Amino acid sequence: MTISKLYIDQHVAHLPQVMSIRSRLNIPSEIVEGSQKVFEAVSFQHDPVQEGKKLLFLTSNRGAFIKDCPGTRAYTCCGYKILHIGTYCTMDCSYCILQAYFHPPVLQYFVNHDDLLKDLERLFLEKTISRIGTGEFTDSMIWEAWTDLSSLLVSKFAVQSHAVLELKTKTTAIGKLEQLGHNRKTIVAWSLNTNRVIDNEERGTARLSARIRAAAKCESWGYPLAFHFDPLVIYDGCEDDYHQVLQLLFSQISSKNIAWISLGSFRFMPSLKPIIQKRFPGSKIIYGEFISGLDSKMRYFKPLRIDIFSKMAAWIREMAPDVLIYFCMEDDEVWQKALGFIPAERGGLPKMLDESAVRICGLNPQGL
């Protein structure tokens, strides 16, 4: 999606990164007082979700840059931390929760990087193992054409030994990563899916083969990798399709360089259903066998989830027996039936992931 207009919060207009982004985009821009005018620009459009992807609002993050992942007690959480660099995305996936999460949805980028770096320094001083990602409220790499964010973050993480940065994406915007000294403290991660799901549900994203080629390049540059099969979408023929994705992945990527692979089934807030029906009228993903979960999200009936998880895990173990597999937001019953154990038996999921980060990324295990 092409950015058509740039809005700049008057409180950050003087910052060097604002001037840099402005010169790189070279599009109409306007300095505004606060966010209200930006929100009004999309609120009354026929498709505010799509219009919000065309407007970029440069502003400051007035809250904490580092937040805990918003898990729920009903399901096992990974203990991830979010580095809150901005919101929303230029790509357009039918299942994206951000369509319903932000009202109205607007592409925002936080430019008060001095505050961001101070928050990171405080975290690093704790000298405990931390896994931090920028891909919770946005895609980590969509900002590459306009900013030097990856250069800033990768270099910052490279000079410490207790935290690892995960950059999660559906793009191939990896060019700037090649020349960076990363010291294996940055994991480059891709969300993967079948070609059918990518074609039908993931507008504007990179092709599957292109994502895996990009991952192979990052591996050749020495970066650790991770992959996320989330959401797994159940449809006729999906098992063969997902098996083929795994075969393609491990034909090009060394399993010894993968920090983890996550599996998560398609789930959605009830409020997202009418948005998908309106914006993606040809999509069939919301018409599966769903039941309301403990977090009030609609989830595939548990036996269906266990079945696809069990098969995915078996295939991964066959091709990459040493790679850590984990489930995103599932309960002990699913873990036991699909993987044969529950996280508590191995010290908990956060500990399992921390140990993998120590092994793959060379973190200092003092915090374990």
N, C-alpha and C positions, 0 to 999 in steps of 0.2 A: 504494500500500500504506500503510495507516495504522499509525503507530508505537503499540504497545500498552504498552511499558514502557521506562523510561529507567534506565540504569545509569550511575553516576558513579564514576570512579576517585577514591579518597579523596585522592590527591595533587593533584587539580585542583579539588576541591569548592569551594574558596574563591574561585576566579577569577570575575570579573564576568560573563564570557560564559557560564559555566555557570549562574549564577543567572538570566541573561536567557533562555537556552534552556529552562530548567526552568519559568519562568513562562509562556512562550509555548506550550509543549506541554501543560502542565497535565494530566499523566498520572501514574500511579504511578511512583515513582522509588526507587532504592536505591543507597546509597553502598557500594562494594565495594573490597576490597583486591586490586588487580590484575585481570586479565582472566579468570581461571580460572572463576569462577562464571558469568560471562556466556557463556563457551563451553559450559559444562555445560548451560546453559538451552536450547541448541539442538541439542547433539550427539546426543541420544537421541530426537529428534522423528522422526516419520514422514518429513517433508520438511524437513530442516534448512536447505536453501537458502531455502525460503520463510519458515520461522520466523525465520531470521536477519535478514530484511528488516523484521521487526516490532519488533526490539529495537535501541535506539540506545545505544551505549556512548561516553560522553564521556571522553576520556583525553588523554594527551600523546604527541607524536611524539618518541621519544627518539633518533631518528637524524637524518639530514640531511633537510631539507625540500625541497631541490632535488637532483634526480637526473637522470642521463642516461637517455634512452629506451632500454629493453632490446632493442636490435636484435641482429642476428646478422651475422657476416662474410659469410655466404653470399648475403645480399640487401642491396640498397641502402637505407641508413637515412637518415632526414631530419635527424638531428642535433638533434632536439627535446630540450627539458629538461622534466622533470615537476616540478610543484609539488605535493608530497604532502600534501594537506589532509585526507584521510580515505580510507576504504575501503568498497567495496561500494555497493549501489544499491537504491533502493526499487522501481524498475521491474524487469521480469522478462522478459528476452529469451532465447529458447531457445538461441541461439548464444553467449551471454555466457561468456567464458573465466573470469570471476570465480567462477562456480559450482564450477570445479575448482581454482582458484588458491588460495583461502583455505580452511583446514581448522581448525575449521568456519567457514563464512561468517558474519560478523557486521558489522553496520553500525557503523562507528567514525568518530568525528569528533574531530580533534585541536584542542584548545583553547589550547595554549601559543603564542598568536599573537605574543608578544614574540620568541620564538625564530624563528618564521617570518619576521618582519620583519627581524631581524638577518641571516638568510641572504639575504634579498632585497637588503638594503643592501650586503652584500659583493659580490653579483653585479653590482649597478648600478655599484659603484666600479671594476669591471674595464673599463667603458666599451667593451665589444665587443657586437656585435649578438647578441641572444639571443631565441629564441622559446620561450616557456614556457607550458605548459598544465596545467590541473587535472583533465583528463578521462581520465586513464589508468587509475586504479584505482577510479574512481567517475564519476558524471555530475556535471558542474560546477555544475548549477543546482538539484539536488534539495534543497539545504540552505537555499534562499531563505526558506521559510516559518518557519524556526526561528532563523536567524542573520543577521548583517549582513556575511557574508563578502565578497559581491560589492562592497559599498560600501567595505570596507577595501582590497581588492586593486585595484579599478579606480582609486581615488583615489591609491593608492601608485604605480601604474605611470604615472599621468598626469603626474607631476612629474619624470620622467626621459625620456631620449631615445634610449636604446640597447637597450631590451628591449620586447617586446610580449607581452601576456598573451592567451591564447586560452581562451575559455570554451566548452566543447563540450557539447552537450546534445541530448536527445530530448524535452525538455519545452517549455512555453511560459511558464516562470516568469521573465519578464523585467521585471516591473513596477518593481522597484527600480532598474533600469538607466536609466530615463528621466531622472531628475533629477541623475544623476552627471556631474561634469566629467571626461570620459575622455580628452580631448586626442588621440583616435584611437590611443591606445596599448593599447586592448583590442579584440580581434577576437571577435565573437560568432559561434559556429559551430554548425551543425546536422549531425547524422547523418541522411541521407535514404535512403529506400528506397521500393519500390513499395507501393501499398495492400495488395496480396496478402501481401507479407512482413510489413508492419506488422500486419495483421489476424491472421495465423497464427503469427508468431514473436516479436512485440514487445508482450507484455502490459503494460498500464498506461502506455504511451507516448502522446504526443500524435499526433493524426492528421497525415498528410502536409500537408494544406491548412493546418492550424493552425500547423505548424512554419514553413511558408513565410510565412504572414501575420505571425507573430512576427518573422521575419527582416526583413520589410518595415518593421515598426515600428522595429526597431533601426536599420535604414538611415536612416529618417526622423529618428532621434535623432542621426545622425552617426557611428554605429559602423561600422567596417569589418566585413565578413562573410567567412565561409569555409564550405565545405560538404564533407562526407565521405560518399562512396558506398562504405561499408565496413561490412558485407560486401555485395558484389554476389552475389546468389544466382541461379544458373542453373536455369531451369525452362521448360517449354513456354510460350511467349508472353512470356517475360521481356523480350525486346528491345523489343517494342512498349510494354510497361509502363514500362521505364526511359526510353524516348524521351519518353513522355508526362510523366514526372516532370520531365525537363529542360525541356520546353515550358512546364509550369506554373511552374517556378522562374524562368525568364527572362522570363515574362510579368509578373512582379511585382517582380523584383530587377534592379537595374542591374549589368551585368557590370563596369563601371568601379569598383565598390566592393568587389569580391571579391578577397581576398588570394590564395586558392588553392582548388583543388578536388582532393581526393584520391580515388583509386580503389583499392580492394582487394577481392580475391575472398574468398569464404567459406573459412576455413581453421580447423582445430581440432586440439587435442592429442588423441591417441587416448583419453586418460582422460575426455574430455568426452562421448564417444559414448554410453556407458551412462547418463550423467546425463540427456542429452537424451531418450534412449529411455524412461527412467522418468518424467521430469517433463513431457515433451511427447510423449505417445504418438502424437498425430496428425501430428507434424511429419515431413516428408519430406526435409528439407535434408541429412541425413547419408547419404542413399542415392544421391548423384550419382556421377559418374565421378571418383574421387579417387585420388591417388597420394601416397606419403610424400615430403615435400619435404626439402630439405637441412637444415632446422631441425627435422626429425622431426614436423612438423605435417602433417596430411592436407590436400592442396590439390587443386583441380580439375586435371585433366590439362592440361598447359601449352598445347596448341593451343586448348583451350576458353577458357582465361584470355585468351590473346592475341586471340581473336575478339571476346569481349565488351568487352575493353579498347579495341580498335581502334574498334569501333562507338561506344562511349561518348565516346571522345576526338574522333572525327569530328563527332559531334552537338554536343559542347560547342564545338568550334572554329567550327562553322557559326553557332552562336548567340552565342558570346562569344569571338571570335578572340584577344583579348589576355589572357585569364585563364590563369594558370599551372596546368597539370595535372600531377599527379605520382602515382606509384604507391607504395603502402605495402608495403614488403618484397617487392620483385621483383628479378630479376636483369637483367643487361644485355641478354640476348636478348629478354626481354619488352619492355623499353624500346625497343630498336631496331625490333622488328617492329610494335609497337603505336603508337609515337610518332615513329619515324624517326630517333632519335638516342639516345645514351646520356648519362647525367648528366656523366661525365668530360669530354665534349666542351664542356660549358658551365661548367666549373669545379667540378662536383660538385653533388649535390642540396642540401646545406645552403646553399651559396652562392646557388643559384637561389632558394631560399625566402627567404634573407636579403634578396636584392635586391628581391623582391616586397614584403617587409615595409617596406623603405625607401621604395619607391614608393607603396604604398597607405597606410601608417600614418605616414609622415613621420619614420622613425627617422633618427638621425644615422649616416651611412654610414662613419664613421671606422674601424669595425671590418672593413670589406670590403677 
